Amino acid sequence: MREIDFIRGFLKENIEYVQKKYTDKAAVTVSAKAHASDLLTEVDLTIQKRFVDKVKKRFPDDAIVGEEGEFSRFPNDPKARAWIIDPIDGTYNFIRGLHPIFGISIAFAHKGENVAGGVVLPITGEFFLAERGAGSFCNGKRLRVSNVKQLNAARIDIDFSDLNDRKLMLQRGLDVFRNVGQLRCYGSAVASICQIATGDTEGYLHMNLAPWDFAASQLIVEEAGGRSSRLNGSPLRLFDAKQGILITNGVLHREMLAMIKS
Amino acid sequence: MREIDFIRGFLKENIEYVQKKYTDKAAVTVSAKAHASDLLTEVDLTIQKRFVDKVKKRFPDDAIVGEEGEFSRFPNDPKARAWIIDPIDGTYNFIRGLHPIFGISIAFAHKGENVAGGVVLPITGEFFLAERGAGSFCNGKRLRVSNVKQLNAARIDIDFSDLNDRKLMLQRGLDVFRNVGQLRCYGSAVASICQIATGDTEGYLHMNLAPWDFAASQLIVEEAGGRSSRLNGSPLRLFDAKQGILITNGVLHREMLAMIKS
């Protein structure tokens, strides 16, 4: 079994569970993590546990990195075979609001590189898959980034995230904020990043993102012709210390990087 | 026929048309208005025209104010009976992106006050209705704003809108930006404002909003127990010159107003 098939299978099996929990979300158990608006639900925990159990059974020697609990540390050997999951990216949106903007994100990495990835937005039904070198797809349709070349005609998604990240955004990202045509903040990295792959958005900027937030969607964008980097232009590697990222349609990458203060 | 029934009827009749156009949106005619990312579609024009025709037939003496074309001027007598429509609020989202965050908004005003309003989000199906003094409802369910009292546990929607508004936001709204727990920017005023009424979001801030963007949803929030004002705290009147607005769950209104620079 190829890793992409394992990812596809797991995502497929779990869509219905998430849909059910979302429909009856008033009954979902919620707790706070680092601060009042950093939330965790039983759904995050269940999805991650199911995934961990399945990987341990099928690939017992592989490392597992996940957003929740003990799995949030990086593997000792960053080049080992590793599975990276964000069980629900956009937990706050899952819990509150009319817009079901959240996704399950799973990537497989080897030799430090994400080589297969899948993201599903369970309520709206977009199912993204990509393998390194083989293109990226949404519900079976091949994806291609936009060709928008002018920043004032572009839409950029920024995550304003928590208060520390927001301070950094004001220090470093203000010129982007001031110059893009349209600005959005949806509160889910994977939903925003995948929109670059579909050609619906030109870029995504975050001051401090963990690998489970971008491991799959970065690959999905790159395989659709887009580009990713750290904020100084260096390659976006999975297991760097947590820091900022820029992902774009490629055409606008250099111009946006030049706007970001060091 | 009460005005609220007229609003309900018109919205109901037009949901399917918008759904169809959205499903086949690649075929929709789009043009630019003031700048590259200020867009207009045939759907905005058709909905507005249908509404104008219907009002002229049923209420020939009433004024009509709408976002598009000749209807975007205010009535000579601001206290006259007036219908206020935004045919598609969130046109950019209609055209681009995975998230169908846009709505049709209609309000009826008399003696300068919005007394009936309806908003429908055609793709996700939320149908909001409110009459002054009679409460507000979504799909028949009575609405009530949240009771979140702490700004760091609140979610606030800000519209960063166009470049001039964004400059103003940096001058006046930065303290809100720096202090709220969660920040979102969805790019549709009515979708964001209605989320206050459902208790899913605590506030909405915009530096420069036209009456068709808030006439219905302001009423929907107020009838759910929320509060609205201009940025200096004065009442939010429909036909003021275009300027900033703050709409909240009420509890947080005073604290947020104090954060906004004059």
Interface residues (C-beta under 8 A of the other chain):
Chain A: H35 A36 S37 Y92 R96 G97 L98 H99 I101 L121 T124 E126 Q150 N152 A153 A154 R155 F160 L163 R166 K167 L170 L174 F177 R178 N179 G181 Q182 L183 R184 C185 Y186 G187 A191 C194 Q195 T198 D200 T201
Chain B: H35 A36 S37 Y92 R96 G97 L98 H99 I101 L121 T124 E126 Q150 N152 A153 R155 F160 L163 R166 K167 L170 L174 F177 R178 N179 G181 Q182 L183 R184 C185 Y186 G187 A191 C194 Q195 T198 D200 T201
